[in-house]
Amino acid sequence: MSDYDAIVIGAGHNGLTAATILQRGGLRTLVLEKNKYAGGMASTVELFDGYQFEIAGSVLFPPQADIVADLGLDTLRTVETTVMSVNLGGPDDEPMIFYRDLEQLMMHLADKHGAETMMGMAELLAWADAPARALGRFDVRTPPRTLDEMYACANTEAERAAITEMLFGSAVDVLNRLFPDKDKQRTMRGMLAFLAVNSTYRGPYSPGSATCLAFALAAPPGAAMIEKLEGGIGSLTGHVRGLFESAGGEIRLKSIVERILVDGDRVTGVELKGGEVISAPIVVSNLDPGVTFTKLLDPSTLPDDLVSRVARVDHRAAYLQMHFALDGLPEYVAPYEFLNDPELQGSIGMFGSPEDMQLDFENCRRGMVPENPSMSLQIPSVHDPALAPEGRHAASAYAMYFPVENDRAIHGRLKAEMGERVMAKVARLAPNFPDLVTRHTTFASYHMETMFGCPAGDFCHGLIHPELMGANRPGPRGWRDMEIPVAGLYLGGAGCAGGPGITFIPGYNAGYEALENAKG
């Protein structure tokens, strides 16, 4: 007799989703999490006394309808705001206010940015539809598509051209066609360029950067593109954890899995740091596929082609993240004084042009910190006061491009240098910002590897590059052309089809496939 019917490694949102499905399906399931809290990269964590931060994921991508119903996600309380974000270019550029209501957004674009910008946005959202289908952005429990199957998703020649552009074109190819005025449309172009590169190791002029743009813009009909949740993103995984535990499931925190145990060609359980062995005929890994196959399994026992495939995955995550405890709200000066309306301070993008970002990327490859990093600043406590002590605020910044290819020995110095430039950029708009900061911490991407096990800090477990999407992302039992050679072992993390992002799809797929196989 095994100790459990199933073990899930990692209590991120995908791991908890797989565990919930298995437990509700009648399999006695254990979740093992190395951290002292559940949620993984979809956590709300108290970094400073009384200040809660979303230290990795911060927004809920539109979940697929079956998953919403199955997990009761429609019961979660969202932060209802009129404005999703304010996006800034240079001091002479018209700000772009991203209203939650699509009609209000389009009216703003027409009024402030011109009818041609409004039409460009409408065409962009339409352009993203076929690429989203081709990528299987909302597919549940179906195999990832081959290249031929991607093109078969096209209903028209225009859709076929959009899929080609998504796979082989750059984000700027799309922007130059739909937003060709580099001066008048600079803010829009900068915002979309940042969207296209912040989960990649590419610049907006790099071929293949259109893939991330299409992935980020995809939304089911009638759904908001992103949602913010009361209590931060951790309330999401708290909800799924509640489902799992109410069904009788067990979570063990501070439990580090060192090995997945195999007898012959079948999984038999796991071994924890310290030597404890826990047996189960099913193991679902919420970790990166490369970590699963080369760290938790003995790679010498696996096919060379499988080990080679995971070794080729690009994990160069070139971002910097900062978290601040603030004594109050930033006070913006001209020409940004309109931002002193708290309704507009929840999320502010401060972007260079696509040309600026491309230069930053190329300098990043040369080992240089950007002079004026493109970044987003979020202060979720503006709309969700429980995230910080009364009258104070929790703020986070996310900036590109941290020069990750430098020797690790100098990353600390580069991190401090880039952090100073991020703070200086905010201070140019809001001079009181440095005085508001009572405490802060800075994470380069390599810190995320330490905290969450994502290789090189790649929270996507394989960046959103075209060569890492479709059939090049595994399903629960491996790739279309290469099945996992260990029975009972399943993949259910962001590196699988349906990921990355907070989509639930990889964990959902793994949970149901493992359950069906167990039931025969």
C-alpha positions in Angstrom: 0.0 0.0 0.0 1.3 3.5 -0.9 1.2 6.4 1.6 -1.0 8.4 -0.8 -2.7 7.9 -4.1 -1.1 11.0 -5.6 1.6 13.5 -4.7 1.7 17.0 -6.2 5.1 18.8 -6.1 4.5 22.6 -5.6 1.6 24.5 -4.2 1.3 27.1 -7.0 -2.0 27.8 -8.6 -1.5 25.0 -11.1 -0.4 22.5 -8.4 -3.3 23.2 -6.2 -5.7 22.9 -9.2 -4.3 19.5 -10.1 -4.5 18.4 -6.5 -8.1 19.6 -6.1 -9.2 17.6 -9.1 -7.4 14.5 -7.9 -8.7 14.8 -4.3 -12.3 15.5 -5.4 -12.0 12.5 -7.8 -11.4 10.2 -4.9 -7.6 10.0 -4.8 -5.9 10.7 -1.5 -3.6 13.5 -2.5 -0.6 15.2 -0.8 0.8 18.6 -1.9 4.4 19.3 -1.0 5.6 22.9 -1.0 9.1 24.1 -0.2 8.1 27.5 1.0 6.4 28.4 4.3 3.3 29.6 2.3 1.2 28.1 -0.5 0.6 29.9 -3.8 4.0 29.9 -5.4 4.3 32.7 -7.9 0.6 33.6 -7.4 1.1 34.6 -3.7 0.4 37.7 -1.6 3.3 37.9 0.8 4.0 40.2 3.8 7.5 41.4 3.0 7.4 44.1 5.7 5.3 44.3 8.8 1.7 45.1 7.7 2.6 45.4 4.0 1.4 42.8 1.6 2.9 42.3 -1.9 2.3 40.3 -5.0 5.9 39.2 -5.5 5.5 37.5 -8.9 2.0 37.2 -10.5 -0.3 40.2 -9.9 -3.2 39.8 -12.4 -5.6 37.1 -13.3 -5.6 36.3 -17.0 -9.1 35.5 -18.3 -9.7 31.9 -17.3 -11.4 29.4 -19.6 -15.1 29.1 -18.9 -15.0 25.4 -17.9 -12.3 26.2 -15.3 -14.2 29.1 -13.9 -17.2 26.8 -13.4 -15.2 23.9 -12.1 -13.2 25.9 -9.5 -15.9 28.5 -8.7 -13.6 31.3 -9.7 -16.6 33.6 -10.3 -17.1 33.8 -6.6 -13.8 35.6 -6.1 -14.1 39.3 -5.2 -12.4 41.5 -7.8 -11.2 45.1 -7.4 -13.6 47.1 -9.4 -11.9 50.1 -10.9 -12.7 52.3 -13.8 -9.1 52.5 -14.9 -6.9 49.4 -15.4 -3.7 51.4 -16.0 -2.4 54.8 -17.1 0.4 54.6 -19.6 3.0 57.4 -20.1 5.4 58.2 -22.8 7.6 61.3 -22.8 6.6 64.6 -21.1 5.1 65.9 -24.4 3.1 62.7 -25.1 -0.6 62.4 -24.5 -1.1 59.8 -21.7 -3.1 56.7 -22.7 -5.7 55.7 -20.0 -6.7 52.1 -20.3 -10.3 52.1 -19.2 -11.8 48.8 -18.1 -14.9 49.5 -20.2 -14.1 48.9 -23.8 -16.4 51.6 -25.1 -15.0 54.1 -22.7 -11.5 53.1 -23.8 -12.3 53.6 -27.4 -13.9 57.0 -26.8 -10.7 58.0 -24.9 -8.5 56.9 -27.8 -10.6 58.7 -30.3 -10.8 61.9 -28.3 -7.2 62.1 -27.1 -5.2 60.1 -29.6 -7.2 60.4 -32.8 -9.7 58.2 -34.7 -6.8 56.4 -36.4 -5.5 55.2 -33.0 -8.9 54.0 -32.0 -9.2 52.1 -35.2 -5.7 50.7 -34.8 -6.7 49.4 -31.3 -9.8 47.7 -32.7 -7.8 46.2 -35.5 -5.1 45.0 -33.0 -7.7 43.2 -30.9 -9.1 41.6 -34.0 -5.6 40.7 -35.2 -4.9 38.8 -31.9 -7.9 36.5 -32.3 -6.6 34.0 -34.8 -3.1 33.8 -33.2 -4.8 33.2 -29.8 -6.7 30.2 -31.3 -3.5 29.0 -33.0 -1.6 29.1 -29.7 -4.5 27.3 -28.0 -4.7 30.2 -25.6 -7.9 28.9 -24.1 -7.8 25.3 -25.0 -8.5 22.8 -22.2 -7.7 19.1 -22.3 -6.6 19.1 -25.9 -3.1 18.4 -27.2 -1.0 21.5 -28.1 -1.1 22.3 -31.8 1.5 21.5 -34.4 2.4 24.2 -36.9 0.0 22.8 -39.5 -2.8 22.7 -37.0 -2.1 26.3 -36.0 -2.6 27.4 -39.6 -5.8 25.2 -39.8 -7.3 27.6 -37.2 -7.4 30.4 -39.8 -10.8 31.0 -41.4 -9.6 33.7 -43.8 -6.4 34.7 -45.6 -6.1 37.7 -43.2 -6.2 35.3 -40.2 -3.6 33.1 -41.8 -1.4 36.2 -42.3 -1.9 37.1 -38.6 -0.8 33.7 -37.6 2.3 34.0 -39.8 3.1 37.4 -38.3 2.6 36.1 -34.8 5.1 33.3 -35.4 7.7 34.9 -37.4 7.2 38.7 -37.2 8.2 41.3 -34.6 5.9 43.3 -32.4 7.0 46.4 -34.3 5.9 44.8 -37.6 2.4 44.9 -36.1 2.7 48.3 -34.5 4.1 49.9 -37.7 1.1 48.7 -39.6 -1.6 49.7 -37.1 0.1 52.6 -35.3 2.5 54.1 -37.8 2.8 57.6 -36.4 5.9 57.3 -34.2 5.4 60.7 -32.6 1.6 61.1 -32.1 1.2 57.4 -31.2 4.4 57.0 -29.2 2.6 56.2 -25.9 0.4 53.5 -27.5 3.4 52.1 -29.3 5.5 52.1 -26.1 2.8 50.4 -24.0 2.2 47.7 -26.5 6.0 47.1 -27.0 6.4 46.6 -23.3 3.5 44.2 -23.3 5.2 42.3 -26.1 8.6 41.9 -24.4 8.1 41.6 -20.7 7.9 37.8 -20.8 10.6 37.3 -23.4 14.3 37.8 -24.0 13.8 39.9 -27.1 13.3 43.5 -28.1 10.2 44.7 -29.8 12.1 44.7 -33.1 13.2 41.1 -32.6 11.6 38.5 -34.9 9.2 36.4 -32.8 8.3 39.2 -30.3 4.8 39.3 -31.9 4.0 36.0 -30.2 4.0 37.5 -26.7 1.9 40.4 -27.9 -0.8 38.1 -29.2 -0.7 35.9 -26.1 -1.1 38.9 -23.8 -3.9 40.5 -25.8 -6.0 37.4 -26.0 -9.3 37.4 -24.2 -12.4 35.2 -24.3 -15.5 37.0 -25.8 -16.9 39.5 -23.3 -14.2 39.0 -20.7 -11.9 41.7 -19.3 -8.3 41.2 -20.4 -7.1 41.1 -16.8 -8.6 41.2 -13.3 -7.2 42.4 -10.0 -8.4 40.5 -6.9 -9.2 41.7 -3.4 -6.4 40.6 -1.1 -4.0 40.5 -4.0 -3.4 37.5 -6.3 -2.9 35.3 -3.2 -6.6 35.2 -2.6 -6.9 33.2 -5.8 -4.6 30.4 -4.6 -6.2 30.7 -1.1 -9.5 29.9 -2.7 -8.2 26.9 -4.6 -6.4 25.7 -1.5 -9.7 25.9 0.4 -11.3 23.7 -2.2 -8.5 21.1 -1.9 -8.5 21.0 1.9 -12.3 21.0 2.2 -12.2 17.9 0.0 -9.8 16.2 2.5 -6.5 17.0 0.8 -3.3 17.6 2.7 -0.6 20.3 2.2 2.8 20.1 3.8 4.7 23.3 3.8 8.5 23.7 4.2 8.9 20.3 2.5 11.6 20.2 -0.2 11.4 17.4 -2.7 14.9 16.2 -3.6 14.1 13.2 -5.8 11.2 11.7 -7.7 11.5 8.0 -7.1 11.2 5.5 -9.9 11.2 1.7 -10.0 11.8 0.4 -13.5 9.7 2.7 -15.7 7.1 3.6 -13.1 7.1 6.4 -10.5 6.8 5.2 -6.9 6.9 8.5 -4.9 9.3 11.1 -3.7 12.2 11.6 -1.3 12.3 14.8 0.7 15.4 16.7 1.8 16.4 14.9 5.0 15.7 11.5 3.6 12.0 11.0 4.2 10.4 8.8 1.5 6.7 9.2 0.7 5.2 6.7 -1.7 2.5 7.2 -4.3 1.8 5.7 -7.8 1.1 9.2 -9.2 3.3 12.3 -9.0 2.4 15.6 -10.6 5.2 18.1 -10.9 4.1 21.8 -10.8 7.8 22.7 -11.4 9.6 23.6 -14.6 9.9 20.6 -17.0 13.7 21.0 -17.1 13.9 21.0 -13.3 11.7 18.0 -13.1 13.7 15.9 -15.5 17.3 17.0 -14.7 17.1 17.9 -11.0 14.4 15.6 -9.5 15.0 12.6 -11.9 18.4 11.2 -12.8 18.9 12.5 -16.4 21.2 9.6 -17.2 18.1 7.3 -17.0 16.2 9.4 -19.5 16.4 9.5 -23.3 19.1 11.9 -24.6 16.6 13.7 -26.8 14.4 14.5 -23.9 17.3 15.9 -21.8 18.5 17.8 -24.8 15.1 19.3 -25.4 14.6 20.7 -21.9 18.2 22.0 -21.9 17.5 24.1 -25.0 14.7 26.1 -23.4 15.4 29.8 -23.1 15.1 31.0 -19.5 16.9 34.4 -19.8 14.5 36.5 -17.8 15.8 40.1 -18.0 13.7 41.9 -15.4 14.1 43.7 -12.1 11.4 43.9 -9.5 11.2 46.3 -6.5 8.8 46.5 -3.6 8.3 49.6 -1.4 6.6 50.4 1.9 5.3 54.0 1.4 4.3 56.5 4.0 1.7 58.0 1.6 1.0 58.4 -2.1 3.4 60.0 -4.6 2.6 63.6 -5.5 3.1 64.1 -9.3 4.2 67.4 -10.7 3.5 69.0 -14.1 2.8 67.7 -16.7 1.7 64.6 -14.7 -0.3 66.3 -11.9 -3.5 64.6 -13.2 -2.1 61.4 -11.7 -2.7 62.8 -8.2 -6.2 61.4 -8.5 -5.9 58.1 -6.5 -8.2 56.4 -9.1 -5.3 56.7 -11.5 -2.4 55.6 -9.2 -3.2 51.9 -9.1 -1.1 51.0 -12.1 1.1 53.4 -14.1 3.3 52.4 -17.0 6.4 54.6 -17.8 7.6 53.5 -21.1 10.1 54.5 -23.7 9.4 54.1 -27.4 9.8 50.7 -29.1 13.1 52.1 -30.4 14.2 52.9 -26.9 13.3 49.4 -25.7 15.1 47.8 -28.6 18.3 49.7 -27.7 17.9 48.8 -24.0 17.6 45.1 -25.0 20.7 45.3 -27.2 22.6 47.1 -24.4 21.4 44.4 -22.0 23.0 41.8 -24.3 26.2 43.9 -24.0 26.0 43.7 -20.2 24.7 47.3 -19.6 22.0 48.5 -17.3 19.4 50.7 -19.1 19.8 54.4 -18.5 16.0 55.0 -18.4 14.3 51.7 -17.8 10.8 51.1 -19.2 8.8 50.0 -16.2 5.4 49.7 -14.6 4.6 51.0 -11.1 1.7 49.4 -9.2 0.2 50.6 -5.9 -2.7 48.1 -5.4 -3.3 49.4 -1.9 -4.9 52.5 -3.5 -7.9 50.3 -4.3 -7.4 47.5 -1.8 -6.4 49.3 1.5 -6.1 46.1 3.5 -2.7 45.5 1.7 -1.0 48.1 3.8 -1.4 49.8 7.2 -3.9 52.6 7.4 -2.8 55.7 5.5 0.2 53.9 4.0 0.7 52.0 0.8 2.4 48.9 -0.7 4.0 49.6 -4.1 5.8 47.4 -6.6 7.8 48.2 -9.7 8.7 45.9 -12.6 11.4 47.0 -15.1 13.2 45.8 -18.2 16.1 45.0 -19.1 18.3 43.6 -16.4 21.6 42.4 -18.0 21.3 38.7 -17.0 24.2 37.4 -19.2 26.8 39.1 -17.0 28.8 37.0 -14.6 26.7 36.3 -11.5 29.4 37.8 -9.3 28.5 41.3 -10.4 24.7 40.9 -10.4 24.5 42.5 -7.0 26.2 45.7 -8.1 24.1 45.8 -11.3 20.9 45.2 -9.4 21.6 48.1 -7.1 22.5 50.4 -10.0 19.3 49.5 -11.9 17.2 49.9 -8.7 18.6 53.4 -8.3 17.6 54.2 -11.9 14.1 52.9 -11.3 13.6 55.0 -8.2 15.1 58.1 -10.0 12.7 57.6 -12.8 9.7 57.7 -10.5 11.2 60.7 -8.6 11.4 62.7 -11.8 7.6 62.5 -12.0 6.9 62.5 -8.3 9.8 64.2 -6.4 8.4 63.2 -3.0 8.6 59.5 -3.9 12.1 58.8 -2.3 11.0 60.5 1.0 7.9 58.3 1.1 9.9 55.0 1.0 10.4 53.6 4.6 11.6 50.2 3.4 12.2 48.6 0.1 13.7 45.5 -1.4 15.0 44.7 -4.9 14.8 41.3 -6.7 16.6 40.5 -9.9 15.4 37.5 -11.8 17.8 35.2 -10.1 16.2 35.8 -6.8 13.0 34.3 -8.2 14.9 31.1 -8.9 15.9 30.9 -5.3 12.4 31.6 -4.0 10.3 29.6 -6.5 12.7 27.3 -8.3 12.0 28.8 -11.7 15.2 28.5 -13.7 17.1 31.8 -14.0 13.9 33.5 -12.6 11.9 32.6 -15.7 8.4 32.7 -14.3 7.1 31.4 -17.6 9.1 28.1 -17.3 10.0 28.8 -20.9 9.7 32.3 -22.3 6.9 33.3 -24.6 8.9 32.8 -27.8 7.3 31.1 -30.8 9.8 28.2 -30.7 8.6 27.5 -27.1 4.9 27.5 -27.8 2.4 25.1 -29.5 3.6 21.6 -29.8 7.0 22.7 -28.4 5.3 23.0 -25.0 4.5 19.6 -23.3 1.2 18.4 -22.2 0.7 16.4 -19.0 2.4 13.3 -20.3 5.1 15.0 -22.5 5.3 16.4 -26.0 3.3 15.3 -29.1 6.4 13.5 -30.4 8.0 12.4 -27.1 6.1 10.9 -24.2 7.5 10.9 -20.7 9.1 7.5 -20.3 8.0 7.2 -16.7 4.5 5.9 -16.0 2.6 7.8 -13.4 4.6 11.0 -13.8 2.7 14.1 -15.0 3.7 17.7 -15.8 1.3 20.5 -14.6 3.2 23.7 -14.4 3.6 26.9 -16.4 6.0 25.3 -18.8 3.2 23.2 -20.2 0.7 23.9 -22.9 -1.9 26.4 -21.6 0.8 28.3 -19.8 2.4 30.6 -18.9 0.5 33.1 -16.8 -2.2 32.5 -14.3 -4.4 30.4 -16.5 -4.9 27.2 -14.5 -4.8 25.2 -17.7 -1.6 23.2 -17.1 -2.7 22.0 -13.6 -6.3 21.4 -14.8 -5.1 19.3 -17.7 -2.7 17.3 -15.5 -5.2 16.7 -12.8 -7.9 15.3 -15.1 -5.5 13.2 -17.2 -3.9 11.6 -14.1 -7.4 11.0 -12.6 -8.7 9.3 -15.8 -5.7 7.1 -16.1 -5.9 6.1 -12.4 -9.6 5.2 -12.8 -8.7 3.1 -15.9 
